[in-house]
């Protein structure tokens, strides 16, 4: 790593940690507020509108934000062109939302969808406004600004959901929280820009951005869009209440996952792209970070899987008990995905975005097919169908990283397998605690199981992964010296 990159990482690291912690706290708080003040049907109705808008956002974004992060140069003509093009696409997206609002209401037998979807569509304009500033700040690893923006956004979202939910706004509480929080984010980002983008367009520049961004957009549309479409399938086949349980469980696990993954994956592309631009080897950093993610993900997600049965009714109330099995399925899925979270950023930084698209297409087909296959099944089976796409992700990621990043499969496996040993010990300790306290009050059983898991992990993680921890300490020490001197 160059001293310049080390200095950037060193400056960004404390802010990234602060953002991760604040995101986790605010995310969990928003789930608490929604679970206490909104009914499952309210969350389901809002999920339909927000899901459709986010799906359109993937199509209208064209991957321009990621393309700017990786682009060799981001002079004024490039940023102005990106901003102008995204604003035009955003306006078109809002118009599409209003055009499809009535048919969507008819399809889901929900007349409230007309206004919900139409108003939520303005989120596309806010996303267009934020895209260029976010890309430039991410490219420069300006984590301080991005963290302040994210913290303000998440806190305001919790407040708006709480106030509107308390006033009985129902699904509008979720929609209002998303819109207001994004508006505040846009304000913070624009105030941090040394130069405000102008409405100026160059077709050649836009085509250059879209050549990479278009492939990125297709992948995002296939991958993230599949999530939105599958949720719509759940709402259509199983009703708004079932969708509420599904999205509640999904969001709870995602909020926990973003505590670990959010900043690492966000800055992963910038980090690996910088190494690639300076012809430096990214393999060691990739393997070390993969081991670290596996350890952190195992402690959090395996632990959540083991205690979800007691956690959900105690914390959120018995009305959310049907969501507990879904939380277990999503948590187990996230553990496996987290261990491969950096494969995408590494391949993109090396210019191999196109190889990600076929995988996303296969995962999309598997997921949407499972949505139809499980149309008349129990909600737990629906959750298992959703997780089925991961049968493709693990072998694919190993092979692609081996082929295009020149990291042998054996080395990748070593970075994952060794951190798994503490997870086995932690699982045994939690299961033993639950077995011994099977007849005890649920609260006591939950606390004891969590303590048993935390203590076991604290002892076994350093024991089995001392090389990784030593290497991490050495890297941080070098970065401190480089960051201080920069």
N, C-alpha and C positions, 0 to 999 in steps of 0.2 A: 504494500500500500504506500502511495506517495504521502509526503508530509501534509500536502494540501488536503488530500482526502481524509487522512487521519484527523486533521484539525476540524474538518467539517463534521465528521462522525462524532468527535469528542464534544463539539458544541451542541450537536443535535441530541445526543444520548440522554442527558437529564430531562430535556423537554419531552422526548419520546416516552420516557418512563412516566413523567407527570401526566402526559395525555392518556397513556394506557390506564393508569390508576383512576383518573377522573372519568374516563369513558366507562370503565367498569362500574364505578359507583353510580354515575348518572344513568347508565344503561339499566342496571339492576333496579335503581329507584323508579325509572319509568315503567318497568315491568310490574313493580309493586303497585304503583299508582294505577296503572291500567287494570291490573288484576283485582284491586279493591273497589274501583269506581266504575268500571265498565263491565258489561256482560259479554260472554263469549260471542254472541251474535253481533254486538257493536264492533268488536275487533275484527270479526269476519267481514262485515260490510266495508269497513275502512280498508281492510286488506285487499279486497277486490279492486277498489278504486286506486289505491296506491300501487298495487301490483301491476295494473295495466299501464299506469303512467310511467313507472320505472321501466317497463318493457319497451315503451315508446322511447324513453330516454336512451336506452342502449342503442336503438336504431338511429336516433338523430344525433348522438354524440360522435359517431364515426371513429371512435378511438383517438380523436384529435389530442386529447389531454395527454395520453400516454406517448403519442407520437412526438409531442413537444418535449417531453422529458428526455427522450432518447435522441432527438434531432441534434445534428452536429452544431448548428448555429440557430439562435433564436433572436435574430435582429428584428427591428421594428416592423418590417414588411411581413415577416412570418407571423408575428403575434397579432398584428392587425387583421391579417387574412383569416387566421384561425378564429378570432373573436367575431368578425363579421359573418363568416360562414355559419358558426354555431348559433348566432342570434337569429339568422334567417331560418335555420332548421328548428330552433326552439319555437318560433312563432308558428311555423307549420305544424309542429307537434301539438301546440295548444288548440289549433283549429281542428285537428283530427280528434282530439279528446271530446270536443263539443259535438262533432259529427257522429261519433259512435256512442255517445252517452245514452241516448234513448234506446238503441238496440241492445246495449249491455243491460240496461234496466229490465228490458223485456226478457232477455235470455236468463237472467238470474231471478226473475220474478220479484224484483225489488225496485219500486219506483224512485226510491231515494238515490239510486245510483246516478240519475241524470245530473243533479246538482253536485253530488259528491265527486263524480268523475270530472265534470267540467271545471270545477274550482281547483281540484287537485292538479289539473293539467298545467296550471301556472307554475308548478314546480319545474317544468321543462325550461322555462325562461330563466328561472333562478339558477338552474344547473349550467345553462349557457353562460350566464354572467360570471359564474365562479370558475369555470373550466380553465381559462388562460392564467389567471392569477395563481390558482392551485398548482398548475403544471410548473410555472416558473419558480415558485417558492419550493416545491418539492425537488425540482432539478438542482437548486442551490442548497438543498437540505436546510432551509430556513424553518426549522422545527419550532422555534419560539412563536412565530406568527401563526403557523398552522395549529399549534397546540392551543393558543389563546382562542383562535377561531372555533376549534372543535369544542373546547370547554364551554364557551358561551353558547354554542349551538345546542349541546346536549342538556345543559342546565335549563335553558329557556324552553326546550322541548318538554322536559319534565314538568316545569311550572305551568305551561299552557295546557298540557294534558290534564294535570291535576285540577286547575281552575275550571276548565270547560267540563271535565268529567263531574266535578262536584256540582256544577250548575245544571247537570243533566243533559249535556249536549250529545251524548252517545258517540256515534261514529265520528261526528265532527270534531271531537276532542283529539282524536288521532290525526286527522287531516290538518287541523289547525296547528297542532304541535309541529308537524313536518314543515308546513309552509313558513311559519313565523321563525322557526329555528334556522331554516335555510336563508331567509331574508337577512337575518342578523349576521350569518356567516358571510354572505356576499358583501355586506357593509364593511366588516372587518378586513376582508381580503383586499378590497379596493383601496382602503385607506393605507394599506401596506405597500401598494404598488408605487414605485418611483416614477413610472410613466403609465398613464391610463391608455389602454388600447383604443384605437380610433376605428371608425367605420370605413375601412379601406379594403379592397379585395383584389387579389392577384390569383388568377386561375392556375398559373403554373405552380405557385407556392402551395396552393390548396391541394392540388393533385399530388404534389410531393409528400405532403403530410398524410393525405388519405391513402397513399400507396402502402405505408406501414400501418396507419391507423385503421384503414378499412379492414385489413385482416384481423387486427385487434378487436375491432367492433363486431366482426362476425363471430369471433371466439366468445366475446362477452355476451353477445346476443344468444348464442347457443348455450353457454354455460349458465350465466345468471338469468337469462331469459327463461331457461327451462325451469328454474325455481319459481318464477312468477306464473308461468303457464301451469305448472303442476299444482300450485296453490289454487288457481282458478278451476282446475279440474276437481280438486277436493271440494271447493265451494259449490260447483255445479252438481256433482254426483252425491255429495253427502250433506250439503246444506251449510248455512252460515255459522251455525253453532259448532259443527265439526271443524270448519275452517278456523274458527276462533281458537279451538284447542290446538290445532295443528300449528298455527302461526304463533301462538303464545309459547309453545314448546320450542319452536324453531328460533324465535327471537331470544328467548332466555339463553339457549345454548350459544347462539351467535354472539350475544353480548359478552358472555364469558370468554368465548374464543377470541374475540377482538382484543381482549385484554392482553393476550399473548401475541396474536398474529398481526394486528392492525398496522402498527408502525413498522414492524420488521418487513412485511411484504410491501408496504407503501414505499419505503426507502430502499427496498431491495433492488428494484429496477435502477434507481439512481446510482446506488453503490456499485452494482455489477457493471452498469454502463460506463461508469467512470473508470473502473479497472480495465474494461475492454478498450476504451478510447486511448488509454495509456499503455496498452499491450502488457498488462500485468495479469498474473495467474489468479483466478478466482476460486480454484478448486478447494484449497484449504479452508478458505472462509466459508464456502458452501457446506462442506462436511462438518465443520465445527458448529455452524449455526443450526444445521439439521439435527445434530445430537442434542443441542440445547433445547430446540423446539420439541423434540421427542420427550425429553425429560419433563419439561414444563407442561406439555400437553397431557402426558400420562398422569401426572399428579392431579391436575385439574379435572380432566374429562373422565378418567377411570374412576376417580373419587366421586364425581357427580353421578355417574352411572350406578354406583353401588348404593348411594344414599337417597336417590330421587324419590323412592316410595314413601319415605318418612318426611322428606324435605317439603314436597309440594303441598300436602294437606296442612302441615303445620304452619308454613309461611304464607301461603296464598289462600288457604281455605279449601274445604272439601269440594266446593264447586269445580275446582280445577284438577281433581284427582284423575279424571280420564287423560289428562295431559302427561302424567308421570311416565307411562311406558314410552310415549313419544320422546320425552326428554332423554330417556335412557338410550334409545336408538340413535337420536341425533348426537348425543355426547360421544358414544362409541364411534360413530362415523367421523366426527370432527377429530378425534384422536388420530385416526389413520390419515386423514387429509392433512393435518397439521405437520406430520412428519415429512410430507412432500410439498409443503407450502412454497418453498423457494425454487422449485424446479421451473415453474413458469417464468418468474423474474430472471433467472439465469439464462434460460433459452432466449427470452426476448432481448436481453442485453447483448447476446451474441448474434442477433439478427435472424433467429430461427423461429419467428412468430408463426410462420405458415405451418410448421409441423404440429402446432397446438390445435389448429382448427379441426383436423380429422378426428382427433380424440374427443373434442367437444361435441362434434356431430354424433359420434357413436354414443356418448353419454346422454345426449339429448334424446336420441331415439329410444334408448333403454328406459329412461325416466318417463317419457310421455307414454310409452307403451305400457309401463307398469301402472300409470294413472288410469288407463282404460281397463286393464286386467283386474285391478282391485276396486273397480267401480261399485261392486256390491259386497265388498268385504268389510270386515271390522277395521276400525281406525288404526289399530296396531299393525295390521297387515299392510295398510296403506303406507305407514311409516317404513316398514321393511322394504316395500316396493320402491320408495323414494331412495333408500340407501343402496339399492341394487346397482346403481351406476358406478359405485366405487369398486366393483369387481374389475372394471376396466382401468381405473386411475392408477392403481399401484404398479402393476407390471408395465404399463405404458410409460410412466414417469421414469422408472429405472432404465428402461431401454433408450428413451430419448436423451436423457442426461448422459448416458454412456456413449451414445453415438455422436452427439453434437457438442457436448462439453468435455468429452474425453475423460470422464470420471468412471472408472470401472464399476460394474455392478457390485462386485465384492466389497469395494471400498464404501459404496453407498450403504450396503447392508450392514457393514460394521458400525457405521455411524448411527444406525437405528437400533440394532439388536442389543448392543451393550447397555444402552439406557433402559431397556425393557426389564432387566433383572430386578431393579428396585420396585417396579410396578407390580411384579408378581408377589413380592413380599408385602407390599402395601395392600394388595387385594386380599391376601390371606389374613392380614391383621384386621381389616374392616369386616370381613365375613365372620371371623371368629367373634368379634365384639358383638355383631348383630345376633349371632347364634346364642351367645351366653346371655344376652339381654332380650331374648325373643318375647318374654312375657312382661317386660318392664314398660313403663310409659314411653310413648314414641319420642317425646322430647329428650329424655335421658338416653335412649338408644341412639338417637341421631347425634347428639353431642359426643357421646363416647366413641361412636364409630369414626367421626371426623377427627377427634383427637388421636385415636389409634392410627389412622391413616397418615396424619401429618407427622407424628413422631417417627413412625416407621420410615417414611420417605426422607425425613431429615437425617436419619442415621444411614440408610442404605444408598442414597444418591451419591454422597461423597465417597462411600466405600467402593462402589462399582464404577464410578466415573471420575476418579481422581485425576487422570490424565487430561480429560476435557476441562475440568475446573482449573488445573494448573495452567493449561494453555490459554484459557480465557483470562486468567489473571495476568499472564505475561503480555497478552495482546492489549489489555486495558492499560497496563503499565507503560508500554511503548506509545500508546495513543496519548497518554497524559503528557509524556515528554514532548512528543511531536506537537500536541495541541498547545502546550505552554509556549513552545518556542515559535509557533507560527505567528 
